């Protein structure tokens, strides 16, 4: 058997290539959208991709299943569980609980594991030449390392009311069956630490049924459904705004993108026209470089592992936008954007071009330190805003701070004073930098960034 984990750090998302080397064929589970990765893996190992499996209708990334099928001719094997709201609306092989998918000498058994979503499947793999016993379970967003999938996304992100308690109950029932599985079975989940699909995901890529019985909090609470549901729904991170769009695009017909697009470098006239037309401009430099010279009105979202998530919070799917980025980062940025369906990235300019085109118009800012914040809080009438998530704020915050989560800040501008000086902070600077740029872009000239944040305050 051939096996390879393909892990996207930008969304903490795992996909898998499993091959029967005797037959020269392979399956891909939960592919990301820039599917050239899987084509290269298959070619390097003399395999032809013939099967594509999905565990569920994803909320956090745009699945590349249809792109991969278009390029390879592989069959799509997708869930036919759940009600009519959770059916795929394009041609595919429909899977029910207990269905067997054959891949040469390898078989996958589809197991209905609802909870995270109503239609969710897990795939139990048996490698027949090696053993008659199943050896691997691909759990998608059902069981993670140390955690389980959140059941509230349908309600919190997709707006389907009354579903989170139902989902929590389904997760409890699904875990009862998981708990009966042989302890030696390897568990390969769909996400790792950093994903918003759970609240306590582990950083290691795989686990076993036996290990999860020992360490996973959810499997310690399988004798009390009410207590389990309450704990599962408590303190989940804010689901990014784009999740609702992913749920839609992953189930309906849409345009396919079968190769990573090449994004043009803008000339000065093209940039000035884009600016004149009011296109959103995202500056992807680290915040300290941004602070040394930025164009007012631009949003500072640094190119790091959180870039896709924050772009999904702030960008829409109808309006074109441009980036400020180094040329050698553009392909990486493009991949991160198309993985969440943001295909309306139409051009970029480099930081050197920005300075050349807009030098005299650039602004600067300097963050303040802890002693300055203490002095301002003691002697002045200021507003202190903590832009971390709700659960972080609940676990500890500076006295007198108000909690306005950075992802929803542009919906709460009316809660921010234009008369008082406003001090913003997060945990250690990254989110506060986004918040600073957003507030300045919205006309606030009274913002002070305490970049050290809660980590510095408590050190």
Secondary structure, DSSP 8 states (H G I E B T S, - for coil): -EEEEEEETTTTEEEEEEEETTTTEEEEES--S-THHHHHHHHHTT-EEEEEE-SS--SSS---HHHHHHHH--EEEEE--S-GGG---S--EEE-TT-EEEETTEEEEEEE--SSSTT-EEEEEEETTT-SS--EEEEETSB-SS-B--S-HHHHTS--TT-HHHHHHHHHHHHHHHTTS-TT-EEEESB-TT-TT-SS--SSSEEEHHHHHHH-GGGG-TT-HHHHHHHHHTT-----TTHHHHHHHTTS------S-----B--HHHHHHHHHTT-EEEE-S-HHHHHTSB-TT-EE--SSTTHHHHHHHH--SSS-EEEE--GGGHHHHHHHHHTTT---EEEEE-HHHHHHHHGGG-B------HHHHHHHHHHS-EEEEE-S-HHHHHT---TT-EE--GGGGGG-GGGS-SSSEEEEE-SSSHHHHHHHHHHHHTT---EEE-TTHHHHHT-
